[in-house]
Amino acid sequence: MLASEAGITTAAIYHYFDSKLDIYKAVLDELQEQVYARFALAEREADSFVAKLRAVYEVAHQLNRSDPTLARFLGSARIDRLRDAGLGAALGRSDTRGEGFFEAIVDRGISTGEVAKGDRARLISFIRAFNIGLTDGLSADLREHRRAVDGFLLLIDGYVAKN
């Protein structure tokens, strides 16, 4: 089906990829690159911790609105890697780009005084849990996705105002 959609032969695909797993990995890597490139662009244009998160989650919502299958694929890849030991071994650990990306935003919040240093690990875990829920649980419903983003940002605004 992939070869047909691309207008090439199956043999031509296997000239570039050794297996279906290699194709899967290439698609997964490319999609993650696209998402984090968009996130990084949005994040760079903002100065504060809250502004960076706001910009990134606005992009996440725009991406989900333009192609909800993107989040579903990335979410299912995360789950499949946990569910299937062979796939998990072949793909390695979950995407560390996302972890490092959001850790850097939290660290920026610490450096600006918006985030208490002692809250770093808890905040990173909270963001990770929110990202999984947003991707896996709400990407199919744009209204719920928007509400979740807005609610998350309200919580973050309240946290920063408290500090």
N, C-alpha and C positions, 0 to 999 in steps of 0.2 A: 504494500500500500504506500509506503514511504517513497519507494522508487517511482511508483506510478505518479504520485503527487508531484514529485520533483522532475518528472519527465525524463528519467534515466532508467537504466536497467539495474536489476538487483546486483549484478556483477560489478557494476560501476560503484555502487555504494560500498561493497566489500573490498574494493580497491583501496578505499580510504579508511575503512574500519574493519577490524578483525572479527568482530562479533556484534550481536545485538546489544550486549552489555556495553561495549565501547561506544555505540551510538547513543545509548541511554546516558552514559557518563558525559559525553560531549554536549548533549542537549542540556543536561542538568547544569554543567559548568557554565555554558553560554548564558542560560537564563539567570543564574545567580550573578554572573558578571554584569548583565544588563540591569538587573534590579539594584545592585550595590553601586553601580556607576551613577544611576539616577539618584539614589539616596545620597551619595557623596557630593554630588553637585548641589543638591538642595541644602545639605548640611553645611557646606563651605560658605554659603551665602548668608548664614545666620551667625550671630555672635554669641548669644547666651545659650545655656543648657536648654531652657524651655523653648527658645526660638528654634534651636536645632531639632529638637524632638518634634515640634509643631511642623516644621518644614518637611522632615522625613516622613511623618505619618500622613501629611497631605499628599505627598508623592505616592505613598503606599495606596491611599484611597484612589488617586487618579489612575494608577496602574490597574487596580482591581476593577475600576469602572470601565476602563478601556478593554481589559481582557481578564475576566474572572478565572479563566482556566489556568492562567499563570500561577496564581496563588495556590490553586488546587493541586497543580502538578508539583510545585515545590513542597507543599504540605504532605502530599502522598509519598513523595520521595523520602522525606524525613521519616514517615511512618514505616514505609517499606524497608528501609535500611535497618530499622529496629526489629521488624517482624521477621525478616528473612536473613538468617545468619550468613548465608553465602553472599547475598547482595551487600549486606553490611560490611563483610570482610573486603569485598571488591571495591566498595566506595570509600571505605575508611570511616573515620569519625564524622560526625555531623559537620555541616558547613561552619568552619571557624571564622570565615569572613564576617558573618553576621555578629558573632559573639564579640570579636575584636572591634567591629564598627561601633556597636552600642556601648562597649566598655570605654572607648575613646570619648564618646559623648558624655558619659557619666564623669569621666576624669576631667573633662573640660568644666563640668558643673562644679566639681571639687575645687578646681583652680580659680574659678570666679567667685567661690563662696556660696553658690546656690545649693550645693549638695554637701552635707556633712560627710567628712571622710569616713566616719564610723558606719555610715549607711551605704557605702559603696557596694558591698556584696549583696545586701538585701535588695537594693535598687536594681542591680544588674539582673538578679534572679526574677524580680517582678517584671522587668521589661521583657526578659526571655519568655516568661509564662504568658504575658500579654501577646507577644508576637505569635506564639504558637496558637493561642486561642483565636486571634484575629485571622490568621491564615487558615487554620484547620476548621474552625467553627463558624466563621462569619463571612467568608469570602463569597459565598453564594447569594447573600442577601445584602444589596448595596445600602439599604436604609439601616439595617442593623450594623453593618460595617461602619457607616458614618457615625452612628450613635456611640459605638464602642470607642472609636478614635476620639470623639469629642469628650466622652466620659473619662477616658484615660488622661487626656490633657487637662481636664478639670482637676483630677487627682494630683497630677504633677504640679499644676499651678498652685494648688493648696499646700502641697509639700514645700515648695520653694518659698511661698509666702510665710510659712511657719518658721523657716530657717532664716 
